[in-house]
Amino acid sequence: MPTTHPPAVATLREVGLRDGLQSVSTIVGTADKCRWVDAAHAAGMREIEVGSMVPARLLPQLADTEAVLQHALQLPGLVASVLVPNLKGAERALAAGAHAMIVPLSASHAHSLANLRKTPDEVVAEVARIRAARDASGSRTIIEGGVGTAFGCTLQGEVSEAEVLRLLQALLDAGADRVSLADTVGHADPAMVSRLFDKAVHRVGDRLRYAHFHDTRGMGLANAYAAWQAGVRGFDACLGGIGGCPHAPGASGNVATEDLAYMLERMGAQTGTQVPALLQLRRQLQQWLPNEPLHGSLWRAGVIRPHAGPMPDTATACL
């Protein structure tokens, strides 16, 4: 008998509530953010980054992160994470009971200083302090080190693969439980992704948990596929393709959650999501962000339905 293998499982982490909203001027109310979390959970999303532990004066769009987090923590089976730029943010995340906290580190020295006012190695040292605080508190909150600008930077230009790999290992050595790689400014192409992720998986194995791609130049889904082929099974995405980085010029548009979920499901992967429900949530998001452009492709054409028979004879020919 032929050998059968179970279908591969892909984990999608919705980051629109943080990465998406931090880059738009519209402030979505707390109640609507909680509705977003509820609808994403109902659509099958089981990992959501609900906000960022930064001062409200810096990102007023995310000033209610603790409130949204407390709501998310009530939903069964949902892993609720937050971004923390430093020890103070991590202490807030620990006090609030976040399941995971992502510490951003830029492989670009120039972007690191612009974004966090720290060098990459100073961020690594901060991760060690966060790990000590986490352990002292008795918390089980996961610490993830996220290496951004891994494929290049609009401020610095080229970022070497060797430096990216060094920083991945340094984060783990400092106490991070896992790591991720991000194409913060959309510089990557599938060949670059295959090369770097192959090396990263060889270097740190399954502790490389997530890939984060922007669709700035239309290669987001192709890059996600290349990472999938390299063995990565976790992906960040933003509903409606919103997002970017305020301190990285040109860092527009994340991979759209609904597009990525649809692609993976079509490939036979199990994401646990209901794509039509995600499209419905996207329509709701447009109402919450009436003056902000949304992105993506699936919403225009819709999902492919089972074949319903031949086209009428009156149909025009198309190539």
N, C-alpha and C positions, 0 to 999 in steps of 0.2 A: 504494500500500500504506500502511496506517496506520503512523504512527511509533510505535516501541516504545522504552520507556525502561527502563534497568536498575533493579531494585528498590533502594530506599533501604537504606542500611546504618546500623544503630544500634550504638553501642558501649556496653556495660554495664560499669561498674566495681563490683565487689563490695567494699563497705566494711564488711561486718559484722565482720571481724577487728579493725577499729579502732573505728569509730563505734559498732558494735553492742556489742562486749565492754567498751568503756570505761564503759558505762552500766549494766552488770549487776554484781551482787556476786559471782557465781560466777566462779572462775578456771578457765579451760579449760587443760589441760596442753599443753605444747609439741607432744607427739606427736599429740594430737588436732587441734591447729591445723594441723599439717602435713598430716594426713589431710583436713581441710577444704579446704586449698589444692589438694591432689591431686584431690579429687572435683569441686571447682568447675572446675578445668582440664579434667578429663575430660568435664564437662558442657558444655564449649565456652566457658567464661569465659576471656578473654584479658587482662583487666586486673583486678588485685586489689590493694587497699590492705591491706597485711599487718600494719600496726601504727603505733605512734607513738614517735618518739624523744624521750621525756620521762623524767625520773627515775622509777625504779621505786617510790619512796616515794609519788609522786603518783598513779600508775596501776599498781598491782601486777598488774592484769590484763594489762598490755602489757609486762611486764618482759623478756620473751623475744623482743622484736621482731627483734633482730639474728639470732637463731637461725632464726626463721620466715622472715625475708628470705633468708637463705642457702639455705634449702631451696627457696623459690620461684624463686630465680635459676637453679636447675637445670632448670626445666621449659621445654621448647621453646615459643617464641612467646609467652610470658607476660610482660607488662609489670608489674613489681612496684614498687609505690609505698609511701611512708611519709609520715606527717604530721610536720612539723618546726615547732615553735613559735618557734624562734630560731636564731641562728647556731651555737650549740653543738650543737643537734639536727641542723642541716644538716651540720655537720662529721662527726657520727656517720653520717649517711646517705651522705655521700660516701665515707667510709672503708669502709663496708659494701657499696658498689657498687649502691645503689638505682637503678632506672631512672628514677624520678621522685620528687620530694618536693613535698608540698603545704604551703604556708605559709598558715595560717588568719588572716584579717583580718575583724574584725567592723565592719560599717558603723554599728553602734550604739556610741556612745562608752561608754555604761554597761556593755554586755556586753564590750567590748574590755578594759576595765579589770578586770572580774571574771574573764575567761577567761585573759587574757595579761598583765595588769598593765602594759599599754601602750596608748597612744592609737592610733587607726587610722593616723595619720601616722607615729608611731614604728614601727609595723609596716612601713610602706612603706620607711622608712629601713633597717630590718633586712633587707628583701629586697635592697636595694642591696648591703649587706655580704655577704649570702649569694651574690649573683651574682658579686661580686669573688672570693670564696673558691672558688666553682665554677670560674670561669675560670682562676684561678691554679693549681688542681689539675690542669687538663687534662681534667677529667671531662666527660662528655656528659650527665650527669644533668639531666633536665628540671626546671625550676622552675615550679611552678604557684601562682598567687596565688588563694586561695579566699575570696571575699567572702561572709561569712555575715550572718545577720539582715538580709538584703536586702529583706525585705518587712515588717519590723516586729520589735519586741523586747518581751518580757515585762518587762524591766527599765526600758527607756527609753520604750517606746510607739512612736510613729511614727518611721520612718526615711525620709528624703526620697529620691526617685528621683535627684535631681541629685547627692546625696552618693554614692550607690551608683555612678553612672556616673563621677563624678570619681575615686573610688577604683580602679575598674577600670583607668582610663587611667593613674593614678599608679603602679599595680603594674607595668604594662607599661613605663612610662617608667623605672622603677627597675631593670628587668632581668628581670622575670618573662617566661618564654617563652610562657605562656598563662594564662588566667584561668577561673574558674568562679563561678557564683552559687548561693547556698544559702538556702533558707527554713528557717532553723535551728529556729524555734519553731512552725512550722505556721500562720503568719498569712496565707499567700497564698491567693488564689482564682484561677481561670483567667483572669479579666479582668485582674487585676493582673499575672499572669505574662505574658500576651500583650503588655501595654503595656510592661513593663520589659524583657523580652527583645527585643522589636522595637527598642527604643531602644539596647539594649546591642549587638545585632548590627550595627546601623547605625554605632555608635560604634567598635567594635573588630573587627568582622568575624569571620572564622573563628578568631581567637585566643580567642574565647569558646568553650570546648570542652565544658564539663560543666554540667549542672543537677543540683541536689541538693535533693530534696523530702522533707519529713516528712509523715506521714499523720495528724497529730495530730487533725485535725477531719474526716477522711474524704475529703479532696480531693487526696490525693497523686497518684493516677493521672490525674485530670482536669488537674492542674497540669502533669504530665509531658507530657500530650497538647498542652496549650497551648504549652509550650516547643518541642515537636516541630514544631508548626505555624509557630512563629517561626523555624525553621531550625536549632535545636540538635539535634545528633546523638549527644551523649554524655550518659550519665546515671549517677549514683551510685545504688546500691540496697543494701539489707541483706537477706540471707537471713532469712526468717521475720519480716521487718519489725521486727527489734530495733533498738535504738539511741536516741540522744538526746544531750543535752549536760549534763554535770554542773553547769555554771554558767548554765544557762538554764532557769528553772523552767517546767515544762509542755512541754518539748521532747521529747515522747515519740514513739517509733515512726517509723522511716524507711519509705519505700516498699519493699514486699517485692520482692526480686529476681525471684522466680518469677512474681509477678503482673505486674510490668512487662514481663518478657521475653515472657510469654504475650500481653499486650495488643499489644505491638509486632509480634510475629509474626502475630497475627490481622489486623493492619492491613496486612500485606504487607511489613513491614520485615524485613531480615535481621539477626538478632542473633548468629548462630553458636551459639546455645545449644540444648541439648536440655532442654526444659521438664520432661519426666518425670524426667530425671536430677536436676534441681534439686529437684523434689518429694521424691525419695528422699533427697537430701542434707538437706533440711529435717527429715525424720524422724530422721535421724542427729543433727542439731543439737539436737532436743528431748531426746535422750538425754544429750548433753553439758551441756545446761542444764535439768535436770529440774525445777527450782524456779522457772524464769523463764517468763513468758508470751510466747508467740510470736504473731504477728499475720498478717494477710493473709486472702485469700478463696479463692484457687484450690485450696488444699489440701483444702477442704471438698467442693467440687463436682467437682474434677478437670477435665481438658481435655475439650473437645468431640470426640467420636469421629465418624467417618463414619456417616451415617444407616444404621441396621440394619433398616429396614422399619417397618411400622405397629405401633402399640402393640396389645396384645391387647384384645379387645372388653370384657374385664372391667375395664379401666382406669377409674378414676374421673375425672370431668370436673374440670379445673382452669382457672382464669382467670389 
